[in-house]
Amino acid sequence: MLTAVIRVDGSAEALAATFSVLIPAVADGFLGHAVVVDAVGRADIERLADATGASYLRCGGAEGWHLGAAQARGDWLFLLESGDVPQLHWAQAVERHLMMAPDTPALIPLRGVAGSLRERAAISFGPRRLRPGLVVPKGHVLAGRLGAAPRRLTVRRERAGG
């Protein structure tokens, strides 16, 4: 089962945009749970998490994904920032990856040249660093780093405002 761990430091609207893409995967039984990690502690973020059935944690800083992973029910995690909107058919691409390369983390990269360049630089200077867009085993997040460089998937994600 896949769990989305979503770090939030922006608006409820950005989180709602992310949830709008994740909810169909819940209905299909692919995404089993979500954990919202709120760096600011806003009441509207907590209400939105509650309304969607997601777990809610208030936690600032880089340890957000680690604490979210500790609350996750699934063995695999999809790391997101609020406002991340994976493209259509993202769940099918992730499911295929998990069937074909079940021990390898995957990355749903940002769409566009600027986002792609930032991510490629991050891979060059720290290929095993946790970052948004990763689909990774829970144990790797709890350990704080990837076990292997991620495989880039063909689907992309965009950033909604917020």
C-alpha positions in Angstrom: 0.0 0.0 0.0 1.2 3.5 -0.9 1.0 6.4 1.6 1.3 10.0 0.5 3.4 12.2 2.9 2.7 15.8 2.2 4.7 18.7 3.7 2.7 21.9 3.9 4.1 25.4 4.5 1.7 27.3 2.3 -2.0 27.6 1.7 -5.0 25.3 2.1 -5.7 25.9 -1.6 -2.3 24.4 -2.6 -3.0 21.4 -0.4 -6.5 21.0 -1.9 -4.9 21.0 -5.4 -2.7 18.1 -4.3 -5.5 16.2 -2.7 -7.7 16.6 -5.9 -5.2 14.4 -7.8 -4.7 11.9 -5.0 -8.4 11.2 -4.2 -9.0 9.1 -7.4 -6.0 6.9 -6.4 -7.7 6.4 -3.1 -11.0 5.4 -4.8 -9.1 3.0 -7.0 -7.5 1.4 -3.9 -3.9 2.3 -4.9 -3.3 5.0 -2.4 -4.3 3.9 1.1 -3.4 6.8 3.3 -2.1 10.3 3.5 -0.2 12.1 6.2 -0.2 15.9 6.2 2.8 17.5 7.9 2.1 21.1 8.6 5.1 23.4 9.3 3.0 26.4 10.4 0.1 24.8 12.3 -2.8 26.5 10.5 -6.3 25.4 11.5 -7.6 25.4 7.9 -4.9 22.9 7.0 -5.8 20.7 9.9 -9.5 20.8 8.9 -8.7 19.9 5.3 -6.6 17.0 6.4 -9.4 15.8 8.7 -12.0 16.2 6.0 -10.1 14.0 3.6 -9.3 11.3 6.2 -5.6 12.1 6.2 -3.5 12.0 9.4 -2.3 15.4 10.6 1.0 16.3 12.2 2.3 19.8 13.2 6.0 19.8 12.7 8.4 22.3 11.3 11.7 21.7 9.7 13.4 19.1 7.6 12.3 16.2 9.8 8.7 16.5 8.4 9.0 13.6 6.0 10.7 11.4 8.7 7.8 12.1 11.2 5.2 11.6 8.5 6.8 8.3 7.5 6.6 7.1 11.1 2.8 7.7 10.9 2.4 6.1 7.5 0.4 2.9 7.1 2.0 1.9 3.8 5.3 0.3 3.1 5.9 2.7 0.2 5.7 6.5 0.4 5.0 9.2 -2.1 6.7 12.4 -0.9 5.0 15.6 -1.9 4.9 19.3 -1.1 1.5 21.0 -0.9 0.8 22.2 -4.4 2.4 19.3 -6.1 0.0 18.0 -8.8 1.1 14.8 -10.5 -0.1 14.5 -14.1 -2.8 12.2 -15.3 -2.0 8.5 -15.1 0.7 9.0 -12.3 -0.7 6.1 -10.3 -0.4 3.7 -13.3 3.2 4.8 -13.8 4.0 4.2 -10.1 2.2 0.9 -10.0 4.1 -0.3 -13.1 7.4 0.8 -11.5 6.7 -1.1 -8.3 6.0 -4.2 -10.3 9.0 -3.9 -12.6 11.6 -2.5 -10.1 10.3 -3.1 -6.6 13.5 -2.4 -4.8 14.3 0.9 -6.6 13.0 4.3 -5.6 11.3 6.4 -8.3 11.0 10.1 -9.0 8.1 11.9 -10.6 10.0 14.9 -11.8 8.7 18.5 -12.0 7.4 19.5 -15.4 9.2 22.3 -17.2 12.8 23.3 -17.8 13.5 25.2 -14.5 12.1 22.5 -12.3 13.9 19.8 -14.2 17.2 21.7 -14.0 16.8 22.2 -10.2 16.1 18.5 -9.7 18.9 17.4 -11.9 21.3 19.6 -9.9 20.0 18.0 -6.7 20.7 14.6 -8.1 24.2 15.6 -9.1 25.0 17.0 -5.7 23.1 14.7 -3.5 21.5 11.7 -5.4 20.4 10.0 -2.2 18.7 13.0 -0.6 14.9 12.9 0.2 12.9 15.4 -1.9 9.4 16.0 -3.3 8.2 13.6 -6.1 10.0 10.5 -4.7 8.2 7.2 -4.4 10.4 5.4 -1.8 10.3 2.5 0.7 9.2 3.7 4.1 12.4 2.3 5.7 14.5 4.6 3.5 12.7 7.7 4.7 13.0 6.6 8.3 16.7 6.2 7.7 16.8 9.7 6.2 18.2 8.8 2.8 17.7 6.7 -0.3 19.3 3.3 -0.7 19.8 3.9 -4.4 19.5 6.7 -7.0 15.8 7.0 -8.1 14.6 6.1 -11.5 12.9 9.0 -13.2 9.4 8.1 -14.3 7.8 9.4 -17.6 5.0 11.2 -15.9 5.6 14.6 -14.4 4.2 16.8 -11.7 3.4 20.5 -11.7 3.3 23.0 -8.9 0.0 24.8 -8.1 0.2 28.2 -6.6 0.2 28.7 -2.9 
